[in-house]
Amino acid sequence: MSFTADRLLLFGATGDLAQRMLLPSLCALDADGLVDPNLRIVCTARSEHDTHEYRQFARAALEKFLPADRRGGVATFLNRLHYESVDANQPDEFGKLGAALGPIGDGPDHGLAIFLSTAPSLFEPTIAGLEQAGLTKGNVRIGLEKPLGTDLASSCEINDAVAHAFPEERIFRIDHYLGKETVQNLLAMRFGNILFEPLWNAAHIDHVQITVAETVGLESRVDFYDGAGALRDMVQNHMLQLLALVAMEPPSSFDATAVRDEKVKVLRALRPVAPNEVVTGQYRAGAIDGAVVPGYDEELKRDSDTETFVALKAHVDNWRWQGVPFYLRTGKRLFKRTTEILVRFRPVPHSIFGRGATDNPNGLLIGIQPEENITLSLVAKVPGLDRDGVRLRKVPLKIAMPDAFTGTHRRIAYERLLLDLIEGRPTLFVRRDEVEAQWRWIDQIRATWAEEDLKPKPYTAGSWGPSAAIALAERDGVTWHE
Ligand code: BG6
C-alpha cells in the first residue's frame, strides 16, 4: 500500500552526506511546508551525542551547506531532530530507535521511511537490527545510498539481505543523478517532443558522448575512493543511468515499472567492452583554476593502481543502436566541472551545396551541470553574395533552462529524492535488476583489466585525462566535446 511517512529514520546521520545534502535538503523541504508538520526525524550514528548536541552539530552543517537565503526555517527544523546513538553491529541497540520513533501507524498518512547512508559493511547488520526491533513490517520503506557492493556478488548479497526484510516495492535504491532536474529533463526532452524520437536511432545518430568531469580530487574519502576507483564510483551507477535514459525505448508511462523495465533492457543489452576500448588514468600534480594541486599518489601518501579517470566505448546491442558507439568518460581533477551528453547526428546523405553541409553534422548538447542548457547545432548560411558558392557554418540554438524557467525554484537532487522516499514514489529509484545488470557489465570490464594487468596512465591535474583517451575517440574520427 502507498503511504506518506510521518517518521523518518536517518542512518549515517553524522556523515558527510548527511551534513552536505540530507540535513540541508530536509530543512529546505520543511521550510517550504512540503513535509508533514508532524514528521518526526530520528537521526542515528555510532558516535555518542544527545539530541541537544546533535542539533548543535546539525545547525553547524546547515550554516555551512544551506545557502544563506534559505536558512529561515532552521530553528523550527532543528526542533524536529532527535538523536540516538546506535552501534549497528549490536542488534539489541535498535530497540532505542523503536522507542524514539514511537508506534508506527498504518493507513495512508502514517509510516516510516528509513534512509541508510552507511558503509556497505553495515548494511546487513543494520537490516538484522531493524528486523529484531520490528522496524521492517507494515508501513515501512527503506532508501539505500550507494555504494551497493563492490561487484555483482557483493551487491547480490546486500540485495538478498534487504529483500529478506523488505519486498522490492518498499526498497528505494538511490542514484542521486536521477534526482537532478536536468537528468529528468532528458525524459521530457525525448518523450515530450515529437522532434527527436524519429531521429533517435542508428540511421540518424553517429555516436553519443557522455562526460562527467570533476575538478575535485580525493576530498575526505581517501579509503573509500582508493578501494573503488572511477569505474565503480561513477560509471557503474550515474553514467550507466544516463546512458540508459538516452538509449531506452519510450516507456508507456512515467510509472516506475514502465520506466525501469525500459532502462533495464538497455543495461542488459550492453556489449562486453574489449580491452582496447577502455583507457584508465590517475592524476599527477598540476593546476586547477590556477591553483597548484598535488597528485593522487601524494594525496594518498602511497602508490596505488586505482583509476581516477576512465574513458570507454560502449555499445548497446539492439536494433535501435546497432553500430552507434557511446563514448563515456569521467575523472577527478579534470580541466573543468561539467556533466554533459552530446548526441552527434549523421551528416546529410547528399549535400546540394557541395562541400560544407556534410562536414557539419548536427549535434544536440545537453548540459546537465553546472550549467543546465540544451544546445542544438544547426547549419546556416554564412551571409554574403556567394560568388564563390554558398558557405555554411554551424550555429547554436541554445536554451538556458534557468532563463526559460525564471521564477521557478530549482531544487537539489536530494530534496526530490527524500520527498519521493517519504511519499512513496519509486520512479526515480533504481530497481534491483538494474543494479545487477550494471554490475555484471562493470565486473566484465574489471576482469579484462585484471587479465591484461592494466595500470592507469598518469595525467596532469587540470587536463582532460591521458592522451590515450583522446586517441580512443580520434581513431574512430570522433573528437571529444570540450
Ligand atoms: C558520487 C561519487 O556518487 O558522485 C563522488 O561518489 C562524486 O565521487 C559525486 O564526486 C559527483 O556528484 P555530483 O552531483 O557532484 O556530480
Boltz pocket constraint, residues with backbone or C-beta under 6 A from the ligand:
constraints:
  - pocket:
      binder: B
      contacts: [[A, 214], [A, 233], [A, 234], [A, 339]]
      max_distance: 6.0
